[in-house]
Amino acid sequence: CPVDDKESKGKHEKLWKLMEHYKANDVESIQRDIVSQVEYSLACTRFSFSKEDAYRAASLAVRDRLLESLNDTNTWYSQQDVKRAYYLSAEYLLGRAFQNALVNLDLEPAFKDALMGLGVEMEEL
């Protein structure tokens, strides 16, 4: 986002300072993020949630990590003034997107362990 005036620039610098660290990818941090998504994004209780709730919360936790990379990529593209081509395909399997995202982020083992620690097997999702 372009910032023109000095006051806005100061506010943006504070925002970027607060967001300068990526989400941690260790098992405990992933578990904390999943439980947080269950309670705050899905409005379910963290003490009793279904496999569907676990899937949705884990998907949101993965999405957050994907967005970190996407935002960095878009910022780099904007700074380099690269050309972009857009392609939209409706032919994809949504269920496989979760697994593919985990593999691409190299987080499949960590998420599997995190979910297992919460009493959910990833293969059941």
For each residue, the residues with C-beta under 8 A, 3 or more apart:
1: 12
2:
3: 8 9 12
4: 8
5: 8 9
6: 9 10
7: 10 11
8: 3 4 5 11 12
9: 3 5 6 12 13
10: 6 7 13 14
11: 7 8 14 15
12: 1 3 8 9 15 16
13: 9 10 16 17
14: 10 11 17 18
15: 11 12 18 19
16: 12 13 19 20
17: 13 14 20
18: 14 15
19: 15 16
20: 16 17
21:
22: 65 68
23: 29 33 64 65 68
24: 29 30
25: 29 30 65 107 110
26: 29 30 110
27: 30 31 110 113 114 117
28: 31 32 114
29: 23 24 25 26 32 33
30: 24 25 26 27 33 34 61 107 110 111 114
31: 27 28 34 35 114 117 118
32: 28 29 35 36
33: 23 29 30 36 37 61 64
34: 30 31 37 38 54 57 58 61 114 115 118
35: 31 32 38 39 46 57 118
36: 32 33 39 40 41
37: 33 34 40 41 42 56 57 58 60 61
38: 34 35 41 42 44 45 46 49 53 54 57
39: 35 36 42 43 44 45 46
40: 36 37 43
41: 36 37 38 57 60
42: 37 38 39 49 53 56 57 60
43: 39 40
44: 38 39 48 49 53
45: 38 39 48 49
46: 35 38 39 49
47:
48: 44 45
49: 38 42 44 45 46 53 54 57
50: 53 54
51: 54 55 120 124 125
52: 55 56
53: 38 42 44 49 50 56 57
54: 34 38 49 50 51 57 58 115 118 120 125
55: 51 52 58 59 98 125
56: 37 42 52 53 59 60
57: 34 35 37 38 41 42 49 53 54 60 61
58: 34 37 54 55 61 62 98 111 115 125
59: 55 56 62 63 98
60: 37 41 42 56 57 63 64
61: 30 33 34 37 57 58 64 65 111
62: 58 59 65 66 98 101 102 105 107 111
63: 59 60 66 67 101
64: 23 33 60 61 67 68
65: 22 23 25 61 62 68 69 105 107
66: 62 63 69 70 101 105
67: 63 64 70 71
68: 22 23 64 65 71 72
69: 65 66 72 73 105
70: 66 67 73 74
71: 67 68 74 75
72: 68 69 75 76
73: 69 70 76 77
74: 70 71 77 78
75: 71 72 78 79
76: 72 73 79 80
77: 73 74 80 82 84
78: 74 75 81
79: 75 76
80: 76 77
81: 78
82: 77
83:
84: 77
85:
86:
87:
88:
89: 92
90:
91:
92: 89 96 97
93: 96 97
94: 97
95: 98 99
96: 92 93 99 100
97: 92 93 94 100 101
98: 55 58 59 62 95 101 102 125
99: 95 96 102 103 108
100: 96 97 103 104
101: 62 63 66 97 98 104 105
102: 62 98 99 105 107 108 111
103: 99 100 106 108
104: 100 101
105: 62 65 66 69 101 102
106: 103
107: 25 30 62 65 102 110 111
108: 99 102 103 111 112
109: 112 113
110: 25 26 27 30 107 113 114
111: 30 58 61 62 102 107 108 114 115 122
112: 108 109 115 116 122
113: 27 109 110 116 117
114: 27 28 30 31 34 110 111 117 118
115: 34 54 58 111 112 118 120 121 122 125
116: 112 113 119 120 121 122
117: 27 31 113 114
118: 31 34 35 54 114 115
119: 116
120: 51 54 115 116 124 125
121: 115 116 124 125
122: 111 112 115 116 125
123:
124: 51 120 121
125: 51 54 55 58 98 115 120 121 122
